[in-house]
Amino acid sequence: MVLCMESPAPSIKVQNWLRGEPLTNFQPGKVYIVEFWATWCGPCVSAIPRMVQLQENYKDRGLEVIGVAASEVAPSADEARTKLNAWLTEKCSNLNYRIAFDSTGEMNKLWMEPSFSVGIPTSFVVDRDGRIAFIGHPMELDDVLPKVLNGSWRTSDQAKAADTERIAECEPIARKQALKKPINDKFWASVKIEDWKTALSAIEEGIALMPDDINIRVLHAQLLLHRMHDMRAGLPVIRQLIRDAIQRNSEHWMIMAIDQLFHPKYDHSRFPSAERLAMGKELSEHILALNPQQGDVPKFLSYRAVARYYHESGNKHRAIELVELALKALDGPEPVPDEMRQDFLSDLLQTLANYKGEEVRYGALCVAPQNKFSNGATPRVEKETSN
């Protein structure tokens, strides 16, 4: 059954209420925002202050905000709940709305999947009569919520058009995700126990089903090159991925491909050096042509990836220049969510310090070089204090 505007709101079935009193049912006469989010999701975290503000602004008009953490990542449900609770304590001391936790998948089955919602954050607004009034991104609530509260939204042409557009855009993606889910489940369960044969079988199933899915294609290359260390099978796969990325003229595909060649988290010692550098050169030239220095497209993703190639090819000056341009793009006209910006800033500053071989200062931050690129280690970024 499709969940859309005018549908009765599904029930709330969660494992735990971490903040606020448990909610057993939607009360007639109240309006609810049911917000699906996760701590690892930058846009979700960025939306929390807005949810706090909405709850404060409209509490006297019967608004109740409910945050549903149904996508936390941890080895077990207990660890996910404990981690989430600690995160809320540290980051959200002023939280004024309920937070629910669910790791069973029940909430996603009741709300996200039947509504064709394909990512988080996603906000569901439940009207005063218990029906769905809106499904979409929380940034849209500033316009929608006042109209829901005064009863004018659901009957409007704007509401009907928005829901029709949302379904048309999201339904094909949601159906594709549903096809991928059993493949992803099989793949990651096999990776966890290092059953590479079964993992490869799952990926090959995925490619046969969705040959144009970049994520599956990259997982195929990653599995062969960096987990199984099978250069004989992996080299033709990465070669084809690069050819397809260039033929599509897709910056996203090219960045995903070049990361397989130069990302410091991978061991490239088994890779034929001359061919890897040749592949990197070709990809870098195409990426820079698509996103030139004088263009307005954000560069913190693409230029960081290309800088790694130039550094390994011996062009230290060009590598440093690209990292500096990537840093500058973080403060460009396009807003970057705070948490995402901080992650990129730390990585770029550490990379710049490593490439220069000296301390790098950025505002109040001071970063020292590391002798070796550490796999996933937290960069040593220190805040200067004035005497």
Sequence and secondary structure as in RCSB ss.txt:
>XXXX:A:sequence
MVLCMESPAPSIKVQNWLRGEPLTNFQPGKVYIVEFWATWCGPCVSAIPRMVQLQENYKDRGLEVIGVAASEVAP
SADEARTKLNAWLTEKCSNLNYRIAFDSTGEMNKLWMEPSFSVGIPTSFVVDRDGRIAFIGHPMELDDVLPKVLN
GSWRTSDQAKAADTERIAECEPIARKQALKKPINDKFWASVKIEDWKTALSAIEEGIALMPDDINIRVLHAQLLL
HRMHDMRAGLPVIRQLIRDAIQRNSEHWMIMAIDQLFHPKYDHSRFPSAERLAMGKELSEHILALNPQQGDVPKF
LSYRAVARYYHESGNKHRAIELVELALKALDGPEPVPDEMRQDFLSDLLQTLANYKGEEVRYGALCVAPQNKFSN
GATPRVEKETSN
>XXXX:A:secstr
    TTSB      SEEEES    S  TT EEEEEEE TT HHHHHHHHHHHHHHHHHGGGTEEEEEEE     S
SHHHHHHHHHHHHHHH TT  SEEEE  SSHHIIIIITTTT  SSSEEEEE TTSBEEEEE GGGHHHHHHHHHT
T STTSHHHHHHHHHHHHHHHHHHHHHHHHHHHHHHHHHHHHTT HHHHHHHHHHHHHH TT HHHHHHHHHIII
IIS  HHHHHHHHHHHHHHHHHHT HHHHHHHHHHHH TTS  TTS HHHHHHHHHHHHHHHHHHS TTS S  T
THHHHHHHHHHHTT HHHHHHHHHHHHHHHTSSS   HHHHHHHHHHHHHHHHHHHTS EEETTEEE   SS  S
S    EEE    
